Amino acid sequence: MNHQNEFEQAVKKILELVGEDPSREGLVKTPTRVAKAYEFMTQGYHQNPEEVLNEALFESDNDQMVLIKDIEFYSMCEHHLLPIIGRAHVAYIPDGKVVGLSKIPRMVDVFARRLQIQEQLTEQIADAINGVIKPKGVGVVIQARHMCMEMRGVQKTHSATTTSALRGMFLRSDTRKEFFDIINAPGEIRF
């Protein structure tokens, strides 16, 4: 972080404003820890999702749905800087190219590790896959809990928000149904 000292001073000021003594034993290193935490949690600003996907783009004859389900992610809401904790389900139907499976979760993290709203995060993931892989269709569903709703405001714990972004063949009812049936199927696959 280029501005670590400035960030640490800002955290110190916040501690003072909430009525704390930043020089007490438990808080002395808090500004440094918070600066490092935010550097990690916002590293997506310094990563390019297209580069992540292009690193492992391969030709393929596969024309069936590729789905990566239950991609855990952590983000922060841009309105309150509080955590968003969720899972993304990402699918696409190849059109001559596939991407290495590990690249999809990495790309989700690129966007999640920015200040976000869930609706935009969902669209960004779909657009990146659509733009780089150029599949016949893309489907993204995100289910998340927002600490800005649970810790403050309406204080409704365990409420979840679901958003989706569908492109191409996923706008067709049969493909959309197959996608939602798979992500909503009960149980987990055990190996």
ROMIKOL-168424 format. One record per residue (C-alpha): z, y, x; residue in three letters. Coordinates in steps of 0.25 Angstrom, whole numbers, plus 5000, padded with zeros to 4 digits. Each point is the difference from the previous one (the first is absolute). Example, Ala and Ser with C-alpha at 12.3 -4.5 7.8 and 13.67 -1.06 7.14 Angstrom:
2
503149825049ALA499850145006SER
***
This chain:
191
500050005000MET499550135006ASN501150084993HIS501249915002GLN500950115004ASN499650094988GLU500249884991PHE501349975005GLU500550144998GLN499550004986ALA500849874997VAL501250065006LYS499850124991LYS499949914988ILE501349935004LEU500750145000GLU499450044987LEU500549884993VAL501450035005GLY500149915012GLU500450025015ASP498849965008PRO500949995012SER500949894995ARG500049875006GLU499149924990GLY499050114999LEU499850055014VAL498849915002LYS499550014986THR498950115002PRO499449915011THR500049884991ARG499450074988VAL498950065009ALA499749865005LYS500049944986ALA499150104995TYR499149995011GLU499849854996PHE500050024985MET498950105001THR499149945011GLN498949984990GLY499650145003TYR499649965014HIS499249874996GLN498649994994ASN499949894989PRO498549995003GLU500249975015GLU501149894995VAL499049944991LEU498850015010ASN500749935011GLU499849864992ALA498850014992LEU499249884999PHE498749954994GLU500249894989SER499349934989ASP501350004992ASN499850064986ASP501349964994GLN501250094998MET500950025012VAL501450034996LEU501350045008ILE501150004991LYS501450055001ASP499850105012ILE501450065002GLU500050155003PHE501050115002TYR499550154998SER500750134996MET499750094988CYS499450135004GLU500850074989HIS501449965005HIS499949935013LEU500749884994LEU499549855002PRO498949934992ILE500249855001ILE498949914995GLY498949895001ARG498550025000ALA499049904995HIS498650025007VAL498849934996ALA498550015003TYR498749934998ILE499249995013PRO498650055001ASP499649945013GLY501250045007LYS501549965001VAL501150065007VAL501149935008GLY501249974990LEU501050075009SER499350134999LYS500250024985ILE501550015001PRO499950095013ARG499150094992MET501050004988VAL501150055010ASP499150115006VAL499950064986PHE501549974996ALA500550065013ARG499750144995ARG500750084990LEU499449954987GLN499949994985ILE499749854995GLN498850044993GLU499350065012GLN500449895009LEU499349904991THR498750085000GLU500150025015GLN500149855002ILE498849974990ALA499150115006ASP500249965015ALA499749854997ILE498850054991ASN499550095011GLY500149915012VAL499849864995ILE499050044989LYS500449884991PRO499449974986LYS501450044995GLY501450045003VAL501349994993GLY501350065004VAL501349994992VAL501350055005ILE501449984994GLN501150085006ALA501450064998ARG500250145002HIS501450055005MET499750144995CYS500249934986MET501149915004GLU500950095009MET499850134992ARG499450064988GLY499949894989VAL500849905008GLN499349884995LYS500249885009THR499049895001HIS498950074992SER498749985007ALA498750075000THR498649935000THR498750075004THR498649945001SER498750045006ALA498849924997LEU498650025005ARG498649924998GLY500149864995MET501550024997PHE499650094989LEU499449884993ARG501049944990SER499849865006ASP500350045014THR501150094996ARG500749894992LYS499849905012GLU500750105009PHE501150034991PHE500249854996ASP500249975015ILE500950115003ILE500949984988ASN500149845002ALA501449965000PRO500649935013GLY499750015014GLU499149905009ILE500949925009ARG499549935013PHE
***
